[in-house]
Amino acid sequence: MGLPTENTMIERLGIESLKLSPERVVMKMPVDSRVHQPYGILHGGASAALAETAASIGAWLHCDTEKEIPVGLEINANHIRSKRDGYVVAEAIPLHRGRSTMVWEIKIRDEEEKLISASRCTMAIVPNKK
């Protein structure tokens, strides 16, 4: 079963999956009015949402989802450069994959490969209570 994204923030922000593997997750998000802050630039919260989404999906790929699911425990985001339009691409790679936690590094770049944001996200692996 694939990860359900209908009626989620992933769908609302227009986030697309480009590459999904346990070792590397790449996702794309448009930069438009849905993700702007009042000054017309990419909202840091939208970047953090993209970063956590990439880390969550990467962790999900490591889980036996019948028994366990990943949930965000902590995220740190450094916003390096502003962005008004176009799109951004998040690349997430695992730094640690344990039984109860995983740590992912996420770099968000624009279409010119300029670094927009750098994040580290810790995922908790918890029982799937269905």
N, CA, C and O atoms as CSV, one atom per row, in Angstrom:
chain,resi,resn,atom,element,x,y,z
A,1,MET,N,N,0.838,-1.183,0.000
A,1,MET,CA,C,0.000,0.000,0.000
A,1,MET,C,C,0.882,1.244,0.000
A,1,MET,O,O,1.865,1.313,0.737
A,2,GLY,N,N,0.537,2.206,-0.809
A,2,GLY,CA,C,1.269,3.460,-0.837
A,2,GLY,C,C,0.827,4.379,0.287
A,2,GLY,O,O,-0.213,4.171,0.911
A,3,LEU,N,N,1.617,5.376,0.528
A,3,LEU,CA,C,1.284,6.354,1.560
A,3,LEU,C,C,0.110,7.197,1.086
A,3,LEU,O,O,0.182,7.799,0.015
A,4,PRO,N,N,-0.976,7.252,1.861
A,4,PRO,CA,C,-2.129,8.055,1.444
A,4,PRO,C,C,-1.842,9.547,1.626
A,4,PRO,O,O,-1.486,9.982,2.721
A,5,THR,N,N,-1.996,10.324,0.562
A,5,THR,CA,C,-1.724,11.765,0.635
A,5,THR,C,C,-2.955,12.612,0.328
A,5,THR,O,O,-2.908,13.837,0.446
A,6,GLU,N,N,-4.049,11.976,-0.062
A,6,GLU,CA,C,-5.262,12.724,-0.367
A,6,GLU,C,C,-5.790,13.411,0.892
A,6,GLU,O,O,-5.825,12.820,1.971
A,7,ASN,N,N,-6.197,14.668,0.732
A,7,ASN,CA,C,-6.711,15.479,1.845
A,7,ASN,C,C,-5.693,15.665,2.965
A,7,ASN,O,O,-6.048,15.641,4.144
A,8,THR,N,N,-4.436,15.848,2.596
A,8,THR,CA,C,-3.361,16.106,3.566
A,8,THR,C,C,-2.641,17.394,3.176
A,8,THR,O,O,-2.900,17.969,2.119
A,9,MET,N,N,-1.737,17.835,4.042
A,9,MET,CA,C,-0.918,19.003,3.737
A,9,MET,C,C,-0.081,18.768,2.478
A,9,MET,O,O,0.170,19.697,1.710
A,10,ILE,N,N,0.340,17.548,2.277
A,10,ILE,CA,C,1.129,17.210,1.085
A,10,ILE,C,C,0.356,17.616,-0.167
A,10,ILE,O,O,0.908,18.262,-1.058
A,11,GLU,N,N,-0.899,17.243,-0.233
A,11,GLU,CA,C,-1.747,17.582,-1.378
A,11,GLU,C,C,-1.987,19.092,-1.457
A,11,GLU,O,O,-1.891,19.681,-2.534
A,12,ARG,N,N,-2.293,19.705,-0.342
A,12,ARG,CA,C,-2.617,21.143,-0.325
A,12,ARG,C,C,-1.452,22.023,-0.754
A,12,ARG,O,O,-1.650,23.050,-1.403
A,13,LEU,N,N,-0.243,21.625,-0.394
A,13,LEU,CA,C,0.931,22.422,-0.768
A,13,LEU,C,C,1.477,22.058,-2.149
A,13,LEU,O,O,2.428,22.684,-2.618
A,14,GLY,N,N,0.899,21.074,-2.792
A,14,GLY,CA,C,1.323,20.686,-4.135
A,14,GLY,C,C,2.637,19.932,-4.159
A,14,GLY,O,O,3.358,19.973,-5.156
A,15,ILE,N,N,2.959,19.237,-3.063
A,15,ILE,CA,C,4.223,18.498,-2.975
A,15,ILE,C,C,4.136,17.227,-3.808
A,15,ILE,O,O,3.173,16.466,-3.715
A,16,GLU,N,N,5.167,17.015,-4.628
A,16,GLU,CA,C,5.256,15.831,-5.490
A,16,GLU,C,C,6.466,15.003,-5.111
A,16,GLU,O,O,7.489,15.546,-4.694
A,17,SER,N,N,6.357,13.693,-5.253
A,17,SER,CA,C,7.492,12.790,-5.045
A,17,SER,C,C,8.253,12.638,-6.354
A,17,SER,O,O,7.659,12.351,-7.393
A,18,LEU,N,N,9.562,12.830,-6.304
A,18,LEU,CA,C,10.400,12.624,-7.485
A,18,LEU,C,C,11.193,11.328,-7.386
A,18,LEU,O,O,11.360,10.617,-8.377
A,19,LYS,N,N,11.682,11.021,-6.178
A,19,LYS,CA,C,12.433,9.781,-5.957
A,19,LYS,C,C,12.173,9.326,-4.532
A,19,LYS,O,O,12.334,10.093,-3.583
A,20,LEU,N,N,11.775,8.083,-4.394
A,20,LEU,CA,C,11.502,7.523,-3.075
A,20,LEU,C,C,12.277,6.231,-2.905
A,20,LEU,O,O,11.959,5.221,-3.532
A,21,SER,N,N,13.292,6.263,-2.060
A,21,SER,CA,C,14.032,5.058,-1.707
A,21,SER,C,C,14.417,5.162,-0.242
A,21,SER,O,O,14.425,6.261,0.312
A,22,PRO,N,N,14.737,4.046,0.398
A,22,PRO,CA,C,15.121,4.109,1.804
A,22,PRO,C,C,16.395,4.933,2.054
A,22,PRO,O,O,16.641,5.369,3.178
A,23,GLU,N,N,17.186,5.141,1.022
A,23,GLU,CA,C,18.444,5.877,1.174
A,23,GLU,C,C,18.377,7.329,0.710
A,23,GLU,O,O,19.283,8.110,1.001
A,24,ARG,N,N,17.323,7.698,-0.003
A,24,ARG,CA,C,17.234,9.054,-0.541
A,24,ARG,C,C,15.802,9.340,-0.973
A,24,ARG,O,O,15.205,8.595,-1.750
A,25,VAL,N,N,15.270,10.438,-0.450
A,25,VAL,CA,C,13.931,10.879,-0.830
A,25,VAL,C,C,14.066,12.264,-1.453
A,25,VAL,O,O,14.703,13.149,-0.882
A,26,VAL,N,N,13.465,12.446,-2.623
A,26,VAL,CA,C,13.498,13.736,-3.311
A,26,VAL,C,C,12.061,14.151,-3.597
A,26,VAL,O,O,11.293,13.404,-4.201
A,27,MET,N,N,11.709,15.363,-3.150
A,27,MET,CA,C,10.351,15.873,-3.323
A,27,MET,C,C,10.408,17.309,-3.822
A,27,MET,O,O,11.351,18.046,-3.533
A,28,LYS,N,N,9.384,17.692,-4.576
A,28,LYS,CA,C,9.319,19.016,-5.208
A,28,LYS,C,C,8.072,19.747,-4.718
A,28,LYS,O,O,7.011,19.146,-4.551
A,29,MET,N,N,8.218,21.059,-4.490
A,29,MET,CA,C,7.082,21.875,-4.066
A,29,MET,C,C,7.081,23.186,-4.843
A,29,MET,O,O,8.117,23.844,-4.937
A,30,PRO,N,N,5.938,23.578,-5.402
A,30,PRO,CA,C,5.867,24.867,-6.083
A,30,PRO,C,C,5.945,26.012,-5.073
A,30,PRO,O,O,5.458,25.899,-3.948
A,31,VAL,N,N,6.559,27.106,-5.491
A,31,VAL,CA,C,6.581,28.319,-4.670
A,31,VAL,C,C,5.583,29.279,-5.297
A,31,VAL,O,O,5.852,29.900,-6.325
A,32,ASP,N,N,4.420,29.389,-4.654
A,32,ASP,CA,C,3.345,30.250,-5.128
A,32,ASP,C,C,2.577,30.765,-3.915
A,32,ASP,O,O,3.051,30.631,-2.787
A,33,SER,N,N,1.423,31.342,-4.122
A,33,SER,CA,C,0.682,31.974,-3.031
A,33,SER,C,C,0.320,31.005,-1.904
A,33,SER,O,O,0.114,31.439,-0.771
A,34,ARG,N,N,0.239,29.712,-2.186
A,34,ARG,CA,C,-0.082,28.737,-1.131
A,34,ARG,C,C,0.990,28.685,-0.046
A,34,ARG,O,O,0.699,28.361,1.105
A,35,VAL,N,N,2.237,29.007,-0.418
A,35,VAL,CA,C,3.355,28.854,0.521
A,35,VAL,C,C,4.063,30.175,0.818
A,35,VAL,O,O,5.131,30.180,1.430
A,36,HIS,N,N,3.476,31.294,0.390
A,36,HIS,CA,C,4.072,32.612,0.660
A,36,HIS,C,C,3.736,33.093,2.063
A,36,HIS,O,O,2.671,32.786,2.599
A,37,GLN,N,N,4.653,33.849,2.650
A,37,GLN,CA,C,4.328,34.612,3.849
A,37,GLN,C,C,3.886,36.001,3.375
A,37,GLN,O,O,3.927,36.260,2.173
A,38,PRO,N,N,3.469,36.893,4.259
A,38,PRO,CA,C,2.869,38.169,3.822
A,38,PRO,C,C,3.741,39.044,2.917
A,38,PRO,O,O,3.218,39.914,2.221
A,39,TYR,N,N,5.057,38.831,2.914
A,39,TYR,CA,C,5.942,39.646,2.066
A,39,TYR,C,C,6.159,39.052,0.682
A,39,TYR,O,O,6.974,39.554,-0.092
A,40,GLY,N,N,5.431,37.988,0.372
A,40,GLY,CA,C,5.503,37.405,-0.963
A,40,GLY,C,C,6.669,36.457,-1.182
A,40,GLY,O,O,7.021,36.159,-2.323
A,41,ILE,N,N,7.276,35.975,-0.092
A,41,ILE,CA,C,8.369,35.008,-0.228
A,41,ILE,C,C,7.995,33.707,0.470
A,41,ILE,O,O,7.066,33.656,1.276
A,42,LEU,N,N,8.737,32.664,0.142
A,42,LEU,CA,C,8.495,31.337,0.694
A,42,LEU,C,C,8.501,31.381,2.221
A,42,LEU,O,O,9.464,31.842,2.834
A,43,HIS,N,N,7.432,30.902,2.819
A,43,HIS,CA,C,7.277,30.852,4.273
A,43,HIS,C,C,8.195,29.764,4.833
A,43,HIS,O,O,8.255,28.657,4.297
A,44,GLY,N,N,8.904,30.086,5.909
A,44,GLY,CA,C,9.782,29.106,6.539
A,44,GLY,C,C,9.030,27.879,7.014
A,44,GLY,O,O,9.572,26.774,7.008
A,45,GLY,N,N,7.791,28.064,7.423
A,45,GLY,CA,C,6.978,26.926,7.841
A,45,GLY,C,C,6.676,25.978,6.697
A,45,GLY,O,O,6.583,24.767,6.897
A,46,ALA,N,N,6.522,26.525,5.494
A,46,ALA,CA,C,6.289,25.670,4.320
A,46,ALA,C,C,7.548,24.872,4.004
A,46,ALA,O,O,7.467,23.694,3.655
A,47,SER,N,N,8.717,25.514,4.126
A,47,SER,CA,C,9.983,24.785,3.930
A,47,SER,C,C,10.116,23.681,4.966
A,47,SER,O,O,10.517,22.564,4.637
A,48,ALA,N,N,9.783,23.986,6.217
A,48,ALA,CA,C,9.859,22.978,7.277
A,48,ALA,C,C,8.872,21.840,7.012
A,48,ALA,O,O,9.185,20.676,7.262
A,49,ALA,N,N,7.687,22.173,6.509
A,49,ALA,CA,C,6.702,21.134,6.182
A,49,ALA,C,C,7.218,20.229,5.066
A,49,ALA,O,O,7.046,19.011,5.124
A,50,LEU,N,N,7.846,20.817,4.056
A,50,LEU,CA,C,8.431,20.015,2.970
A,50,LEU,C,C,9.539,19.122,3.517
A,50,LEU,O,O,9.611,17.939,3.183
A,51,ALA,N,N,10.403,19.688,4.359
A,51,ALA,CA,C,11.508,18.917,4.932
A,51,ALA,C,C,10.994,17.752,5.772
A,51,ALA,O,O,11.470,16.626,5.631
A,52,GLU,N,N,10.026,18.019,6.645
A,52,GLU,CA,C,9.499,16.951,7.496
A,52,GLU,C,C,8.758,15.901,6.672
A,52,GLU,O,O,8.788,14.717,7.007
A,53,THR,N,N,8.101,16.322,5.608
A,53,THR,CA,C,7.423,15.370,4.731
A,53,THR,C,C,8.433,14.418,4.106
A,53,THR,O,O,8.213,13.207,4.077
A,54,ALA,N,N,9.537,14.960,3.606
A,54,ALA,CA,C,10.568,14.118,2.988
A,54,ALA,C,C,11.162,13.147,4.011
A,54,ALA,O,O,11.344,11.966,3.713
A,55,ALA,N,N,11.467,13.645,5.221
A,55,ALA,CA,C,12.008,12.778,6.266
A,55,ALA,C,C,10.994,11.722,6.685
A,55,ALA,O,O,11.352,10.563,6.894
A,56,SER,N,N,9.738,12.118,6.807
A,56,SER,CA,C,8.678,11.181,7.210
A,56,SER,C,C,8.524,10.049,6.204
A,56,SER,O,O,8.401,8.883,6.580
A,57,ILE,N,N,8.531,10.400,4.937
A,57,ILE,CA,C,8.379,9.367,3.908
A,57,ILE,C,C,9.608,8.463,3.881
A,57,ILE,O,O,9.483,7.250,3.713
A,58,GLY,N,N,10.787,9.043,4.044
A,58,GLY,CA,C,11.993,8.221,4.114
A,58,GLY,C,C,11.933,7.241,5.274
A,58,GLY,O,O,12.259,6.064,5.113
A,59,ALA,N,N,11.520,7.717,6.438
A,59,ALA,CA,C,11.395,6.840,7.601
A,59,ALA,C,C,10.307,5.784,7.370
A,59,ALA,O,O,10.471,4.622,7.742
A,60,TRP,N,N,9.204,6.199,6.758
A,60,TRP,CA,C,8.093,5.286,6.450
A,60,TRP,C,C,8.577,4.115,5.594
A,60,TRP,O,O,8.113,2.986,5.757
A,61,LEU,N,N,9.507,4.389,4.689
A,61,LEU,CA,C,10.039,3.332,3.812
A,61,LEU,C,C,10.845,2.289,4.586
A,61,LEU,O,O,11.071,1.186,4.087
A,62,HIS,N,N,11.273,2.626,5.788
A,62,HIS,CA,C,12.033,1.700,6.634
A,62,HIS,C,C,11.137,0.931,7.611
A,62,HIS,O,O,11.599,-0.003,8.266
A,63,CYS,N,N,9.883,1.309,7.713
A,63,CYS,CA,C,8.985,0.729,8.716
A,63,CYS,C,C,8.165,-0.425,8.166
A,63,CYS,O,O,7.858,-0.481,6.975
A,64,ASP,N,N,7.816,-1.344,9.055
A,64,ASP,CA,C,6.786,-2.326,8.783
A,64,ASP,C,C,5.488,-1.649,9.207
A,64,ASP,O,O,5.098,-1.726,10.372
A,65,THR,N,N,4.823,-0.989,8.270
A,65,THR,CA,C,3.693,-0.120,8.611
A,65,THR,C,C,2.471,-0.860,9.140
A,65,THR,O,O,1.526,-0.225,9.609
A,66,GLU,N,N,2.470,-2.176,9.076
A,66,GLU,CA,C,1.418,-2.927,9.750
A,66,GLU,C,C,1.607,-2.844,11.267
A,66,GLU,O,O,0.644,-2.946,12.027
A,67,LYS,N,N,2.862,-2.656,11.698
A,67,LYS,CA,C,3.183,-2.657,13.128
A,67,LYS,C,C,3.612,-1.294,13.664
A,67,LYS,O,O,3.398,-1.000,14.841
A,68,GLU,N,N,4.219,-0.450,12.810
A,68,GLU,CA,C,4.793,0.808,13.290
A,68,GLU,C,C,4.673,1.908,12.241
A,68,GLU,O,O,4.561,1.639,11.045
A,69,ILE,N,N,4.698,3.154,12.714
A,69,ILE,CA,C,4.654,4.306,11.817
A,69,ILE,C,C,5.628,5.375,12.321
A,69,ILE,O,O,5.908,5.442,13.518
A,70,PRO,N,N,6.143,6.206,11.420
A,70,PRO,CA,C,7.013,7.297,11.848
A,70,PRO,C,C,6.199,8.569,12.090
A,70,PRO,O,O,5.259,8.870,11.354
A,71,VAL,N,N,6.575,9.302,13.127
A,71,VAL,CA,C,5.975,10.614,13.398
A,71,VAL,C,C,7.096,11.583,13.742
A,71,VAL,O,O,8.108,11.194,14.325
A,72,GLY,N,N,6.911,12.845,13.378
A,72,GLY,CA,C,7.922,13.853,13.652
A,72,GLY,C,C,8.102,14.070,15.147
A,72,GLY,O,O,7.127,14.230,15.881
A,73,LEU,N,N,9.350,14.074,15.593
A,73,LEU,CA,C,9.677,14.315,16.995
A,73,LEU,C,C,10.317,15.692,17.164
A,73,LEU,O,O,10.044,16.394,18.138
A,74,GLU,N,N,11.179,16.077,16.202
A,74,GLU,CA,C,11.864,17.370,16.273
A,74,GLU,C,C,12.323,17.739,14.874
A,74,GLU,O,O,12.702,16.878,14.080
A,75,ILE,N,N,12.283,19.041,14.583
A,75,ILE,CA,C,12.838,19.525,13.320
A,75,ILE,C,C,13.557,20.834,13.576
A,75,ILE,O,O,13.090,21.685,14.334
A,76,ASN,N,N,14.694,20.976,12.933
A,76,ASN,CA,C,15.491,22.195,12.976
A,76,ASN,C,C,15.640,22.650,11.542
A,76,ASN,O,O,15.989,21.858,10.668
A,77,ALA,N,N,15.378,23.921,11.295
A,77,ALA,CA,C,15.492,24.437,9.927
A,77,ALA,C,C,16.249,25.755,9.931
A,77,ALA,O,O,15.924,26.670,10.688
A,78,ASN,N,N,17.258,25.840,9.081
A,78,ASN,CA,C,17.968,27.091,8.843
A,78,ASN,C,C,17.571,27.573,7.457
A,78,ASN,O,O,17.806,26.888,6.461
A,79,HIS,N,N,16.969,28.756,7.397
A,79,HIS,CA,C,16.525,29.319,6.127
A,79,HIS,C,C,17.651,30.207,5.592
A,79,HIS,O,O,17.979,31.236,6.183
A,80,ILE,N,N,18.224,29.800,4.488
A,80,ILE,CA,C,19.441,30.399,3.948
A,80,ILE,C,C,19.153,31.528,2.957
A,80,ILE,O,O,19.796,32.578,2.988
A,81,ARG,N,N,18.184,31.293,2.086
A,81,ARG,CA,C,17.914,32.232,0.989
A,81,ARG,C,C,16.419,32.302,0.754
A,81,ARG,O,O,15.714,31.305,0.913
A,82,SER,N,N,15.933,33.471,0.377
A,82,SER,CA,C,14.500,33.615,0.095
A,82,SER,C,C,14.188,33.160,-1.325
A,82,SER,O,O,15.074,33.013,-2.167
A,83,LYS,N,N,12.900,32.942,-1.558
A,83,LYS,CA,C,12.431,32.463,-2.865
A,83,LYS,C,C,11.027,33.005,-3.086
A,83,LYS,O,O,10.174,32.873,-2.207
A,84,ARG,N,N,10.766,33.613,-4.246
A,84,ARG,CA,C,9.458,34.203,-4.545
A,84,ARG,C,C,8.572,33.336,-5.431
A,84,ARG,O,O,7.353,33.316,-5.256
A,85,ASP,N,N,9.165,32.625,-6.371
A,85,ASP,CA,C,8.362,31.837,-7.304
A,85,ASP,C,C,9.195,30.683,-7.839
A,85,ASP,O,O,10.354,30.508,-7.464
A,86,GLY,N,N,8.596,29.911,-8.708
A,86,GLY,CA,C,9.280,28.735,-9.247
A,86,GLY,C,C,8.964,27.515,-8.410
A,86,GLY,O,O,7.803,27.235,-8.113
A,87,TYR,N,N,10.003,26.791,-8.032
A,87,TYR,CA,C,9.816,25.605,-7.207
A,87,TYR,C,C,11.069,25.344,-6.381
A,87,TYR,O,O,12.134,25.902,-6.644
A,88,VAL,N,N,10.919,24.495,-5.391
A,88,VAL,CA,C,12.047,24.039,-4.584
A,88,VAL,C,C,12.010,22.517,-4.537
A,88,VAL,O,O,10.956,21.894,-4.660
A,89,VAL,N,N,13.200,21.937,-4.354
A,89,VAL,CA,C,13.345,20.488,-4.294
A,89,VAL,C,C,14.050,20.126,-2.996
A,89,VAL,O,O,15.125,20.646,-2.696
A,90,ALA,N,N,13.437,19.233,-2.232
A,90,ALA,CA,C,14.026,18.735,-0.987
A,90,ALA,C,C,14.667,17.383,-1.251
A,90,ALA,O,O,14.083,16.515,-1.899
A,91,GLU,N,N,15.885,17.221,-0.735
A,91,GLU,CA,C,16.569,15.925,-0.782
A,91,GLU,C,C,16.857,15.508,0.650
A,91,GLU,O,O,17.554,16.213,1.379
A,92,ALA,N,N,16.325,14.365,1.052
A,92,ALA,CA,C,16.493,13.863,2.410
A,92,ALA,C,C,17.325,12.593,2.386
A,92,ALA,O,O,17.091,11.688,1.584
A,93,ILE,N,N,18.314,12.545,3.294
A,93,ILE,CA,C,19.132,11.338,3.439
A,93,ILE,C,C,19.193,10.968,4.922
A,93,ILE,O,O,19.232,11.848,5.781
A,94,PRO,N,N,19.201,9.677,5.220
A,94,PRO,CA,C,19.236,9.266,6.627
A,94,PRO,C,C,20.633,9.430,7.221
A,94,PRO,O,O,21.633,9.077,6.595
A,95,LEU,N,N,20.685,9.970,8.434
A,95,LEU,CA,C,21.938,10.044,9.190
A,95,LEU,C,C,22.001,8.919,10.224
A,95,LEU,O,O,23.079,8.435,10.568
A,96,HIS,N,N,20.823,8.510,10.715
A,96,HIS,CA,C,20.713,7.448,11.717
A,96,HIS,C,C,19.387,6.735,11.522
A,96,HIS,O,O,18.346,7.371,11.357
A,97,ARG,N,N,19.433,5.406,11.542
A,97,ARG,CA,C,18.220,4.599,11.453
A,97,ARG,C,C,18.211,3.588,12.587
A,97,ARG,O,O,18.795,2.510,12.480
A,98,GLY,N,N,17.545,3.946,13.670
A,98,GLY,CA,C,17.441,3.048,14.812
A,98,GLY,C,C,16.069,2.416,14.884
A,98,GLY,O,O,15.213,2.670,14.037
A,99,ARG,N,N,15.861,1.588,15.899
A,99,ARG,CA,C,14.560,0.921,16.070
A,99,ARG,C,C,13.477,1.892,16.517
A,99,ARG,O,O,12.318,1.748,16.128
A,100,SER,N,N,13.847,2.894,17.343
A,100,SER,CA,C,12.824,3.795,17.888
A,100,SER,C,C,12.935,5.232,17.393
A,100,SER,O,O,11.993,6.009,17.552
A,101,THR,N,N,14.061,5.597,16.799
A,101,THR,CA,C,14.219,6.931,16.216
A,101,THR,C,C,15.046,6.854,14.941
A,101,THR,O,O,15.846,5.941,14.740
A,102,MET,N,N,14.822,7.839,14.096
A,102,MET,CA,C,15.634,8.028,12.889
A,102,MET,C,C,15.927,9.513,12.782
A,102,MET,O,O,15.108,10.347,13.170
A,103,VAL,N,N,17.102,9.841,12.251
A,103,VAL,CA,C,17.482,11.233,12.035
A,103,VAL,C,C,17.786,11.401,10.547
A,103,VAL,O,O,18.549,10.637,9.956
A,104,TRP,N,N,17.164,12.424,9.963
A,104,TRP,CA,C,17.313,12.698,8.534
A,104,TRP,C,C,17.850,14.109,8.322
A,104,TRP,O,O,17.484,15.038,9.042
A,105,GLU,N,N,18.715,14.259,7.332
A,105,GLU,CA,C,19.208,15.570,6.908
A,105,GLU,C,C,18.485,15.926,5.610
A,105,GLU,O,O,18.394,15.111,4.692
A,106,ILE,N,N,17.977,17.149,5.550
A,106,ILE,CA,C,17.208,17.578,4.380
A,106,ILE,C,C,17.770,18.899,3.870
A,106,ILE,O,O,17.883,19.866,4.623
A,107,LYS,N,N,18.117,18.934,2.595
A,107,LYS,CA,C,18.547,20.174,1.960
A,107,LYS,C,C,17.518,20.541,0.901
A,107,LYS,O,O,17.128,19.714,0.078
A,108,ILE,N,N,17.089,21.794,0.938
A,108,ILE,CA,C,16.120,22.288,-0.032
A,108,ILE,C,C,16.831,23.267,-0.949
A,108,ILE,O,O,17.444,24.235,-0.499
A,109,ARG,N,N,16.737,22.994,-2.247
A,109,ARG,CA,C,17.376,23.839,-3.255
A,109,ARG,C,C,16.341,24.313,-4.258
A,109,ARG,O,O,15.278,23.708,-4.405
A,110,ASP,N,N,16.665,25.411,-4.952
A,110,ASP,CA,C,15.761,25.888,-5.998
A,110,ASP,C,C,16.166,25.293,-7.344
A,110,ASP,O,O,17.065,24.455,-7.417
A,111,GLU,N,N,15.499,25.731,-8.400
A,111,GLU,CA,C,15.752,25.171,-9.725
A,111,GLU,C,C,17.131,25.526,-10.267
A,111,GLU,O,O,17.572,24.946,-11.259
A,112,GLU,N,N,17.813,26.469,-9.629
A,112,GLU,CA,C,19.187,26.824,-10.009
A,112,GLU,C,C,20.210,26.160,-9.090
A,112,GLU,O,O,21.393,26.501,-9.124
A,113,GLU,N,N,19.750,25.205,-8.261
A,113,GLU,CA,C,20.586,24.476,-7.314
A,113,GLU,C,C,21.104,25.343,-6.163
A,113,GLU,O,O,22.040,24.946,-5.469
A,114,LYS,N,N,20.507,26.519,-5.951
A,114,LYS,CA,C,20.884,27.369,-4.826
A,114,LYS,C,C,20.240,26.826,-3.559
A,114,LYS,O,O,19.066,26.457,-3.553
A,115,LEU,N,N,21.025,26.782,-2.484
A,115,LEU,CA,C,20.519,26.269,-1.218
A,115,LEU,C,C,19.541,27.270,-0.607
A,115,LEU,O,O,19.889,28.427,-0.372
A,116,ILE,N,N,18.330,26.819,-0.355
A,116,ILE,CA,C,17.271,27.643,0.224
A,116,ILE,C,C,17.161,27.389,1.726
A,116,ILE,O,O,17.002,28.326,2.509
A,117,SER,N,N,17.244,26.131,2.123
A,117,SER,CA,C,17.060,25.758,3.522
A,117,SER,C,C,17.798,24.455,3.803
A,117,SER,O,O,17.931,23.597,2.931
A,118,ALA,N,N,18.278,24.326,5.045
A,118,ALA,CA,C,18.904,23.077,5.496
A,118,ALA,C,C,18.252,22.680,6.810
A,118,ALA,O,O,18.120,23.499,7.720
A,119,SER,N,N,17.845,21.421,6.904
A,119,SER,CA,C,17.126,20.944,8.088
A,119,SER,C,C,17.667,19.614,8.564
A,119,SER,O,O,18.314,18.872,7.824
A,120,ARG,N,N,17.382,19.338,9.822
A,120,ARG,CA,C,17.599,18.013,10.393
A,120,ARG,C,C,16.306,17.654,11.110
A,120,ARG,O,O,15.768,18.453,11.876
A,121,CYS,N,N,15.820,16.463,10.858
A,121,CYS,CA,C,14.532,16.038,11.413
A,121,CYS,C,C,14.692,14.691,12.105
A,121,CYS,O,O,15.220,13.737,11.533
A,122,THR,N,N,14.225,14.635,13.346
A,122,THR,CA,C,14.211,13.381,14.100
A,122,THR,C,C,12.805,12.802,14.049
A,122,THR,O,O,11.824,13.480,14.357
A,123,MET,N,N,12.728,11.559,13.662
A,123,MET,CA,C,11.461,10.842,13.574
A,123,MET,C,C,11.386,9.814,14.697
A,123,MET,O,O,12.348,9.088,14.944
A,124,ALA,N,N,10.242,9.753,15.376
A,124,ALA,CA,C,9.981,8.696,16.344
A,124,ALA,C,C,9.252,7.567,15.619
A,124,ALA,O,O,8.370,7.812,14.796
A,125,ILE,N,N,9.629,6.336,15.933
A,125,ILE,CA,C,8.949,5.176,15.357
A,125,ILE,C,C,8.037,4.637,16.457
A,125,ILE,O,O,8.505,4.156,17.489
A,126,VAL,N,N,6.733,4.727,16.219
A,126,VAL,CA,C,5.753,4.378,17.245
A,126,VAL,C,C,4.840,3.248,16.753
A,126,VAL,O,O,4.739,3.019,15.547
A,127,PRO,N,N,4.179,2.548,17.668
A,127,PRO,CA,C,3.258,1.482,17.251
A,127,PRO,C,C,2.129,2.038,16.384
A,127,PRO,O,O,1.606,3.123,16.638
A,128,ASN,N,N,1.770,1.274,15.361
A,128,ASN,CA,C,0.630,1.623,14.513
A,128,ASN,C,C,-0.632,1.131,15.215
A,128,ASN,O,O,-0.885,-0.071,15.297
A,129,LYS,N,N,-1.415,2.077,15.716
A,129,LYS,CA,C,-2.630,1.720,16.455
A,129,LYS,C,C,-3.830,1.561,15.542
A,129,LYS,O,O,-4.926,1.240,16.002
A,130,LYS,N,N,-3.630,1.784,14.251
A,130,LYS,CA,C,-4.664,1.659,13.220
A,130,LYS,C,C,-5.916,2.296,13.694
A,130,LYS,O,O,-6.916,2.302,12.976
